Amino acid sequence: MIKLQISEGKIFGKDQALIQIIQALINGVDPVQIDLNGEGPCCESNGIYALLDEICCTFNFPKKQIEIHTANFLESHSEYCIIKQHQNYELAAAMQASRQGINTKKIFDNNFLHFGHFIGHGNKSRLHLASYLWSNHSTQTLQSYHCDVHEPYHREFVGLEDLMFDASISQEQIKWAFDLLSHAPLKLESTVCYPIGPDQTFNITGYYSKFFLELVSLTFTSGCTFYIDEKIWRPVLMRTPFMVQGPAGLILNLQKMGFRTFDRWWDEGYSEDPADCQVAAMIDNIKRLSRLSTLELKSMYSDMSVVLDHNLHRLLELKETDFTKVFGQ
C-alpha cells in the first residue's frame, strides 16, 4: 500500500511517491494500491490523476492496474479502480464523546459570542476566512489557528502564497492575512500534539457553550468531493448551528445523508459556489449575524432546536454503510 499525503492542491513527497508507484508497477504488483490516508480529496483537482497519467503514459503501464483508496464518496474514474472507504474513526470518536456525556447547553450571558472557528493546519481558504474574522470580528469570535510559520510541520500548510496570487483577493485582505499569521499560533489548549488525532479532536467541546454558530473550514474544498470528518460531527454533536466552507454542493450532500441545515435562518446558496467564491458569500451572512444581539441569537437558537435535535439523532444512528447507500460504491 502506497500512502499519499494530500493537502488542498498539493501532493507532499511527490518525487518519492513517483518512485514507489513506478517500482510497484515494474515489479508487477497488481493491483498497485494507493491510499489517501483515509482522506477524501478530489483526485482530479488535487493532481493525483495527472501524476498517475504521466506515469502510465511514459512507461506504458495499464491504468486498470492502479487502485485508489479514498474517503471521497463522489470519486469516480473510467480507468483507475476507485475503492471508497469512509473515515469511520472520527465518527466513532464523536459517538464515544456522546456516551461519555457532553453538556450541549448554550450560556447566553454578557460574554456570549457569535462565532467559533477552529483550525489546526492552514491553507488558502482557511487563511482567507480566519484572517477576515481576526481583523473584523475578533471580539465576537472564539478562534483557534494553530498554523505557526516557524514550525516545520506548519510551513507547508500556510496558504499565504496561494492567497497572494489570487487576483480576486484585495490588498486589504492580504494585510489581514499577514496580521493573523504574525499573531499565530492562536490556541485554546496549552499543549497540542501534531497532527491532531481523533483522541484530541473533541477536547474543545467545553467551549461550545460560549458561542452561537460554528464556521467550519473543511480540509478539501476544490473539485468534486464529499468527505466529512470531526469538523462536521463536532458542531452536530454539540447542538451548534454551522456554516461550512467546503466543496460545492456540500450542504446538499449533507441533506442527502439525512441531515437538516439552516436555510431558514441564512442564505446557504454559498455552498453551491466554487471554493474560491464561497468566503465572500459567507462573509455576507457573517456580517448580518454579527449585528444580532445576544437576545436575538437566543431566540434564533430556540427556533432551530428541532433541527439541532434531529441532526444529533441522525449522527448517533449513522452507520458506515449509510454512505454507500446514498452515494454508491
Number of C-alpha atoms within 10 A of each C-alpha: 14 16 15 18 16 22 18 20 21 15 16 13 11 15 9 10 18 14 12 16 20 17 13 17 20 11 9 11 13 12 16 22 20 19 18 20 15 19 23 27 30 28 24 17 17 19 16 20 15 13 16 18 16 12 19 17 11 9 11 10 16 14 18 13 17 22 19 22 22 25 25 26 24 18 22 17 11 8 12 17 18 20 18 21 19 24 20 14 15 21 23 15 19 23 17 13 17 15 10 7 8 12 13 16 12 18 15 16 11 8 12 19 24 23 24 23 18 21 22 22 24 25 25 21 26 26 29 22 23 27 22 21 23 19 15 13 17 15 13 17 23 22 20 18 23 20 27 21 16 10 9 9 13 18 14 16 20 19 20 18 11 13 20 16 9 11 8 10 13 11 11 10 18 19 14 21 24 15 14 21 21 11 12 16 18 18 16 16 9 6 7 13 7 12 11 11 12 16 11 13 16 19 12 12 16 12 14 24 18 20 22 25 23 25 23 21 23 20 26 26 26 21 19 22 24 25 26 23 20 20 20 20 20 24 23 24 26 23 25 25 19 18 22 20 25 31 26 23 17 20 25 15 17 15 11 13 17 15 19 18 20 15 10 9 13 15 14 19 14 24 23 16 16 16 18 18 15 22 22 13 15 21 15 13 17 19 12 10 18 16 11 13 13 19 12 12 21 16 11 14 20 11 13 17 14 11 17 24 17 15 23 21 14 17 19 18 10 15 14 12 12 14 18 14 10 13 15 11 15
